[in-house]
């Protein structure tokens, strides 16, 4: 791992104190059946409000703070300058469209995500508009140029700290300015842009799927926390930890994606307290919500003893809003 690597968060292993199986007072057949009945009536899972897997281990740390205290929460930052992300020379004609992966492909967009073939290899191509529109003013720094800048910087940190190489984030091959060819109809959302868009070329993970209540287990939730901790150790605050931004691999490993709203060191807004809050929210999502949705009746061959709250009561992806 790169010499810059440091544990910038002092709590990144505290989640290991989490219960490995749900507390039987909440996970007994009778308790699960009762929770399922309540959910059917109210669409609220009562197990989201009780410590099925124990209390959130991050909640008590720096509990009284509403904002960062520079004396306690300031991060020193990397010991050496982090190299810029590699600039690539990629022609539009070298890219073969395979699939739309995400974004607004009708034109009202800040970015679009594609699966493409580049030099014989399937990759993820993330394309960002390079100029802001008047209607983007409300976005408060989340327009195309800002998103590209955030994601480009995040991947520079993640690469330098070995996070991509170790499989906790996709490998980023580099960035480039995409001179759009009008014969490439799949890039039509960018035809009328005043400047050629910016793009990132990323690793494509063919057997991955988005984290959801069907594939989450205790081990997967734990792996998601490990992946987030590695991002934090690289000085990257994700700021959009949702199931759609976590990919689960067949072996249960979790890969964090979509860093276009991230903050990265040496940005002074990145602090231990902000990382603590993000870890606390992630733990709540994985252990207090998703896992507890699965406790009630599950289709075989799932194992209730390994599931978390929304999964705990048998909810599926159509019954959850995250």
C-alpha positions, -999 to +999 in steps of 0.1 A: +000+000+000+011+035-007+032+053+019+005+079+023-018+054+039-029+063+074-060+056+096-075+090+096-106+077+115-101+063+149-134+043+149-132+024+117-131-010+134-156-004+162-184-020+142-167-053+148-183-053+183-217-057+165-236-088+174-230-116+148-265-129+151-298-110+159-308-107+195-333-135+201-358-112+218-363-095+185-356-124+161-377-152+176-405-165+153-431-148+174-413-114+174-407-116+136-443-125+129-455-096+151-431-072+133-443-084+100-480-078+110-471-042+122-453-035+089-484-047+069-505-023+088-482+008+090-455+002+064-430+009+093-407-018+104-406-018+143-373-036+142-357-005+128-361+012+162-346-015+184-310-028+188-314-061+169-276-062+163-267-042+194-263-004+197-246+016+170-209+016+180-203+050+165-231+069+182-214+075+215-181+089+200-180+127+201-217+127+209-220+163+220-204+179+190-226+197+164-196+209+144-159+199+141-135+211+167-102+218+150-083+208+181-098+173+180-112+165+145-087+181+121-068+157+099-032+162+091-036+151+055-012+131+033+025+131+041+033+138+004+013+154-024-011+130-041-004+126-078-031+139-102-053+113-119-038+101-151-050+120-183-058+096-211-059+101-249-091+084-259-109+090-292-147+087-294-142+062-323-123+039-299-154+035-277-182+011-285-214+015-267-227-016-249-253-004-224-267+026-206-260+022-168-272+054-152-281+090-157-307+110-177-302+100-213-329+124-226-306+154-222-315+170-189-283+157-172-252+165-153-236+131-161-244+098-178-229+064-172-223+038-199-209+004-203-185+005-232-159-016-250-125+000-251-095-018-267-112-051-263-122-046-226-155-038-211-153-006-190-176+019-173-175+053-189-188+082-168-194+114-188-199+148-172-211+179-189-183+205-188-204+236-187-231+246-162-265+257-173-286+284-157-309+258-143-280+242-125-275+271-102-298+255-076-275+225-076-252+242-051-220+228-065-234+196-078-235+205-115-215+185-140-182+203-137-183+201-099-192+164-099-164+157-122-139+176-101-151+158-069-149+123-085-116+129-102-100+141-069-115+112-049-101+086-073-067+103-071-068+097-034-082+062-036-056+051-061-027+066-041-038+049-009-043+015-026-081+014-021-088+006-058-059-019-060-073-037-029-108-039-045-127-016-022-134+009-050-133+003-088-100+008-106-099+041-123-079+041-155-079+079-158-098+108-172-100+126-206-119+152-226-144+134-248-147+150-282-182+138-291-187+124-326-223+130-338-222+096-354-221+082-319-259+085-313-255+071-278-238+103-268-267+125-280-273+140-245-240+159-251-245+170-287-256+205-278-231+212-250-210+243-254-178+225-245-168+188-249-176+168-218-151+153-193-150+116-188-137+089-164-128+054-175-135+029-147-133-008-141-164-028-150-174-054-124-194-080-145-208-102-117-216-075-092-251-063-082-263-033-062-266-039-025-303-046-016-323-065+010-320-098-009-283-099-010-273-083+023-261-105+051-243-098+083-210-105+065-219-083+035-229-055+059-195-059+077-177-058+044-195-027+034-183-010+066-147-022+059-149-007+024-161+026+037-134+026+064-108+022+036-122+051+017-121+072+049-085+061+055-077+076+021-091+109+032-123+105+011-157+114+026-183+098+003-214+119+013-239+096-006-237+063+012-268+045-002-273+009-013-272+019-050-236+031-044-224-002-031-218-032-053-218-068-039-195-093-055-203-131-056-178-137-028-196-111-005-170-084-009-184-049-013-171-022-037-180+015-030-189+035-062-200+070-073-178+096-057-191+126-076-203+143-044-173+133-023-150+156-004-113+146-003-083+157+016-066+182+016-101+198+016-105+212+051-141+202+052-130+166+056-127+159+093-128+130+118-162+141+130-177+141+095-163+106+089-177+095+122-211+108+112-209+090+079-199+058+095-227+061+120-252+066+092-238+037+072-240+014+102-277+024+108-285+017+071-268-017+070-274-031+104-304-012+117-325-009+085-316-033+057-307-063+078-338-060+100-361-060+069-353-096+063-362-114+095-397-123+085-407-150+063-380-154+038-380-175+007-356-204+008-327-208+007-321-176+028-310-180+064-328-157+088-300-159+114-277-141+090-300-114+078-304-077+088-338-055+100-357-049+068-345-082+054-352-097+088-390-093+083-390-105+047-392-073+027-380-073-009-366-046-031-401-034-041-410-027-005-380-006+005-373+030-004-335+033+000 
